[in-house]
Amino acid sequence: MESWMSLISDVGFPIVVTLYLLHRIEGKLDTLNDTILQLPDHLNSRSSDQIKG
């Protein structure tokens, strides 16, 4: 049991920091994903505007 407590105290801090950073970056990744999904529509509208104009 003592070895488990030592293991938790040794690796607990890095795990907490990793989870915190993953939580922070999750919102940014969602925004990036949405932007990438909208990119083809944006490029198509720009190319059709250039053809008309």
C-alpha positions, 0 to 999 in steps of 0.5 A: 500500500505504501508503494501505491501512495509513493507512486501517486505522489510522484506522478500525481502532479504531472497528471494534473498538469497534463489534464489541465493543459488538455482541458485548456487546449480542447476549446482551441482545437474545436475552433480550429476544427470548425474553421478547417471545415468551413474553409472549402466553402470560403474558398469556393465563394472567393473563387466564384466572386473572382470569376464574376468580378 
